[in-house]
Amino acid sequence: MQQDKGDSLTEGYELELWDFTCISVTQNDLQELKDIWNSWNGEVKQLFYCNYGDLPYLLDVKVDKYLFRALAQFWNPAYSCFTFGGIDLVPTVEEYMALLNCSKIQADRAYSRPVNIPPFLKKLMNITGMSEQWVTARIKEKGDSKCIPWRNLRDLILAHPDSKKKVDVFALSIYGLIVFPKALGHIDKVVSDLFDRLDKGTTPVPAILAETFRSLNACRTAGKGRFIGCAQLLLAWCGDFDWVPLAGIWGPVGYAPLMVLRQYRSRQFILVTQGLAQCEFPYKDNNYKKRVREISDAWNQTRRMKGFTAGPMTTPKYEW
């Protein structure tokens, strides 16, 4: 395809990545968001899950700035992918869809910037359910864009009598502070443009990937900069779960999903299997009930954050 389509790579070319990029991954303080989420009862949380999927789990993804800086050094701006030696990897729409796990998202309804966008004021009024006077008094200028401070939305969430509006404002805050964190401590106007379309089934995933790639490209090309994509989703895609426990009817056993790639003669990684053998035990030990609970928690966390995306993380080379 490179030869047929006139790709920039020539035969025998070996990629040379740039020198070290000084990338900043400064994040918003999410403690107040966590406190609000933890204070909600199961009914309100379920309402959020139904409308916005697994977004709250991003609150618990710790952003290791040193790991992120190391990862960013392997970003290849020419092809918008990570290049590790002879292996190219990039997050896919399907993987991010699984990580967000929202039933209302329709994969074929990607966001595109409309020609006639409702004013920021009107969109905030619709999302918050507040009056024009309330919204007007809280819109601020931040750089070259209009924003609303997080502290105003925080106070509204804590006091809002309408559970649906409370959930909507909380979701907008997550999108503004975590998914598209351009202005620290503020929710940017453009975030509301996308958020305003979510109730129509529009998927935010292509836009999330686009801003992730754009920010990495900008930082790598300039040799420095602040990453303004969703670091939590990107690190969740890299994954902390190299193997998962499978609970059988007589006992559990460990399973490494990446092993399956060998069946398709795919390029392989050295698997991290530390602790894999210790996962296997029968339902007879003195402490087996505690271990079963631990396995159940690990599986639920794996299902939420990894979304069964371990399999297609590399492009298999099929031979028929």
LORO-513854 format. One record per residue (C-alpha): residue in three letters; y, z, x negated. Coordinates in steps of 0.05 Angstrom, whole numbers, padded with zeros to 5 digits, always signed. Layout:
LORO-513854
ALAYZX/...
This chain:
LORO-513854
MET+00000+00000+00000/GLN+00047+00015-00058/GLN+00037-00056-00084/ASP+00039-00090-00016/LYS+00100-00054+00010/GLY+00140-00057-00054/ASP+00135+00017-00069/SER+00178+00044-00126/LEU+00116+00067-00165/THR+00088+00017-00214/GLU+00019+00012-00243/GLY+00007+00065-00296/TYR+00068+00106-00275/GLU+00061+00182-00281/LEU+00108+00226-00242/GLU+00155+00270-00281/LEU+00186+00327-00241/TRP+00256+00351-00255/ASP+00272+00412-00297/PHE+00273+00481-00266/THR+00313+00484-00201/CYS+00352+00548-00190/ILE+00339+00554-00115/SER+00364+00611-00072/VAL+00323+00634-00013/THR+00373+00686+00013/GLN+00351+00709+00082/ASN+00382+00743+00142/ASP+00365+00816+00152/LEU+00313+00814+00207/GLN+00304+00889+00218/GLU+00345+00891+00282/LEU+00305+00833+00310/LYS+00240+00870+00293/ASP+00265+00934+00326/ILE+00284+00897+00390/TRP+00216+00862+00393/ASN+00178+00927+00381/SER+00217+00961+00436/TRP+00195+00911+00490/ASN+00137+00924+00535/GLY+00077+00878+00542/GLU+00105+00842+00603/VAL+00169+00819+00568/LYS+00131+00800+00505/GLN+00083+00758+00547/LEU+00142+00723+00579/PHE+00167+00706+00510/TYR+00099+00679+00487/CYS+00093+00635+00549/ASN+00161+00604+00538/TYR+00168+00602+00462/GLY+00099+00612+00431/ASP+00086+00653+00368/LEU+00156+00655+00340/PRO+00158+00731+00335/TYR+00103+00729+00282/LEU+00154+00698+00235/LEU+00188+00766+00235/ASP+00129+00794+00196/VAL+00123+00739+00145/LYS+00150+00767+00080/VAL+00189+00716+00040/ASP+00170+00726-00033/LYS+00231+00695-00068/TYR+00194+00688-00134/LEU+00135+00653-00102/PHE+00182+00608-00063/ARG+00221+00589-00126/ALA+00157+00572-00162/LEU+00133+00530-00103/ALA+00199+00492-00100/GLN+00191+00468-00172/PHE+00133+00423-00148/TRP+00174+00389-00093/ASN+00179+00314-00104/PRO+00243+00287-00072/ALA+00221+00215-00081/TYR+00164+00224-00032/SER+00183+00288+00004/CYS+00119+00324-00014/PHE+00092+00376-00062/THR+00060+00346-00124/PHE+00009+00390-00160/GLY-00017+00348-00217/GLY-00054+00291-00184/ILE-00052+00322-00115/ASP+00002+00311-00062/LEU+00010+00361-00005/VAL+00060+00364+00052/PRO+00063+00403+00118/THR+00045+00361+00178/VAL+00070+00360+00249/GLU+00001+00381+00273/GLU-00001+00441+00226/TYR+00067+00467+00246/MET+00050+00456+00319/ALA-00011+00501+00309/LEU+00030+00554+00273/LEU+00082+00557+00329/ASN+00026+00556+00382/CYS+00071+00542+00442/SER+00036+00513+00503/LYS+00101+00485+00531/ILE+00114+00441+00471/GLN+00097+00367+00482/ALA+00080+00333+00417/ASP+00105+00265+00441/ARG+00175+00291+00460/ALA+00211+00297+00394/TYR+00283+00319+00390/SER+00337+00267+00379/ARG+00411+00281+00379/PRO+00440+00256+00445/VAL+00503+00215+00446/ASN+00538+00260+00497/ILE+00526+00332+00478/PRO+00550+00387+00526/PRO+00603+00431+00495/PHE+00579+00492+00455/LEU+00614+00536+00505/LYS+00575+00508+00564/LYS+00508+00512+00528/LEU+00520+00585+00510/MET+00540+00601+00581/ASN+00475+00569+00606/ILE+00431+00605+00554/THR+00463+00674+00559/GLY+00482+00674+00633/MET+00550+00701+00614/SER+00619+00681+00637/GLU+00665+00631+00604/GLN+00712+00686+00583/TRP+00656+00726+00550/VAL+00630+00666+00511/THR+00699+00640+00491/ALA+00719+00707+00461/ARG+00657+00707+00416/ILE+00655+00636+00388/LYS+00676+00635+00315/GLU+00690+00583+00262/LYS+00642+00587+00203/GLY+00654+00534+00150/ASP+00656+00466+00183/SER+00621+00488+00247/LYS+00626+00533+00307/CYS+00580+00593+00311/ILE+00566+00657+00349/PRO+00555+00721+00309/TRP+00486+00752+00314/ARG+00516+00821+00328/ASN+00544+00794+00394/LEU+00476+00766+00415/ARG+00443+00831+00393/ASP+00487+00872+00438/LEU+00475+00824+00495/ILE+00399+00828+00487/LEU+00401+00904+00488/ALA+00443+00907+00551/HIS+00423+00845+00591/PRO+00392+00862+00659/ASP+00356+00795+00666/SER+00290+00794+00627/LYS+00288+00717+00626/LYS+00358+00712+00596/LYS+00342+00769+00547/VAL+00281+00730+00523/ASP+00322+00665+00518/VAL+00376+00697+00476/PHE+00324+00730+00431/ALA+00290+00663+00420/LEU+00358+00630+00404/SER+00370+00685+00353/ILE+00303+00671+00319/TYR+00319+00597+00315/GLY+00388+00611+00287/LEU+00370+00667+00238/ILE+00300+00645+00215/VAL+00283+00573+00232/PHE+00352+00543+00217/PRO+00388+00597+00177/LYS+00449+00557+00154/ALA+00504+00608+00167/LEU+00480+00678+00149/GLY+00491+00728+00205/HIS+00510+00672+00254/ILE+00476+00622+00300/ASP+00503+00553+00286/LYS+00527+00507+00342/VAL+00476+00453+00324/VAL+00419+00502+00334/SER+00439+00507+00407/ASP+00436+00431+00413/LEU+00361+00433+00398/PHE+00349+00499+00435/ASP+00380+00470+00498/ARG+00324+00418+00500/LEU+00265+00465+00491/ASP+00257+00480+00565/LYS+00244+00406+00576/GLY+00182+00408+00532/THR+00217+00378+00471/THR+00181+00397+00407/PRO+00225+00427+00352/VAL+00172+00413+00298/PRO+00198+00345+00272/ALA+00268+00375+00267/ILE+00241+00436+00230/LEU+00203+00393+00181/ALA+00263+00347+00172/GLU+00310+00403+00154/THR+00257+00434+00108/PHE+00250+00368+00071/ARG+00325+00354+00070/SER+00340+00423+00040/LEU+00285+00418-00012/ASN+00308+00348-00031/ALA+00381+00371-00038/CYS+00363+00431-00081/ARG+00316+00392-00126/THR+00364+00334-00135/ALA+00423+00379-00151/GLY+00382+00427-00193/LYS+00407+00486-00153/GLY+00425+00507-00082/ARG+00406+00551-00024/PHE+00345+00533+00018/ILE+00366+00531+00091/GLY+00299+00511+00122/CYS+00248+00559+00151/ALA+00219+00593+00090/GLN+00172+00635+00134/LEU+00137+00575+00164/LEU+00131+00540+00097/LEU+00099+00602+00065/ALA+00054+00611+00126/TRP+00032+00539+00117/CYS+00014+00554+00044/GLY-00027+00610+00073/ASP-00049+00679+00051/PHE-00118+00670+00082/ASP-00166+00636+00035/TRP-00226+00658+00075/VAL-00237+00686+00144/PRO-00290+00734+00173/LEU-00338+00708+00226/ALA-00368+00761+00271/GLY-00440+00745+00292/ILE-00484+00781+00343/TRP-00520+00822+00288/GLY-00465+00826+00237/PRO-00405+00791+00205/VAL-00402+00744+00146/GLY-00346+00712+00107/TYR-00328+00638+00113/ALA-00284+00594+00069/PRO-00257+00536+00112/LEU-00235+00494+00052/MET-00308+00488+00032/VAL-00317+00438+00088/LEU-00273+00388+00051/ARG-00330+00376+00002/GLN-00369+00342+00057/TYR-00316+00287+00058/ARG-00311+00282-00018/SER-00240+00306-00016/ARG-00201+00330-00076/GLN-00218+00403-00086/PHE-00181+00467-00101/ILE-00211+00527-00136/LEU-00223+00574-00077/VAL-00201+00646-00078/THR-00264+00682-00055/GLN-00250+00753-00078/GLY-00279+00800-00026/LEU-00317+00745+00010/ALA-00386+00775-00004/GLN-00364+00844+00017/CYS-00349+00818+00086/GLU-00423+00812+00103/PHE-00456+00874+00134/PRO-00501+00891+00193/TYR-00479+00932+00253/LYS-00515+00993+00225/ASP-00470+01023+00172/ASN-00437+01090+00184/ASN-00367+01059+00183/TYR-00384+00992+00214/LYS-00340+01003+00275/LYS-00279+01012+00232/ARG-00297+00950+00192/VAL-00307+00910+00257/ARG-00236+00930+00279/GLU-00209+00908+00212/ILE-00245+00841+00218/SER-00219+00832+00289/ASP-00147+00846+00266/ALA-00156+00798+00207/TRP-00182+00743+00252/ASN-00126+00751+00303/GLN-00074+00748+00247/THR-00109+00687+00217/ARG-00111+00652+00285/ARG-00038+00666+00298/MET-00008+00649+00230/LYS-00056+00598+00202/GLY-00071+00562+00267/PHE-00136+00533+00241/THR-00096+00487+00195/ALA-00136+00499+00132/GLY-00181+00438+00142/PRO-00131+00380+00140/MET-00086+00406+00085/THR-00108+00349+00039/THR-00121+00277+00054/PRO-00196+00265+00052/LYS-00224+00205+00015/TYR-00278+00177+00059/GLU-00333+00133+00031/TRP-00377+00096+00080/
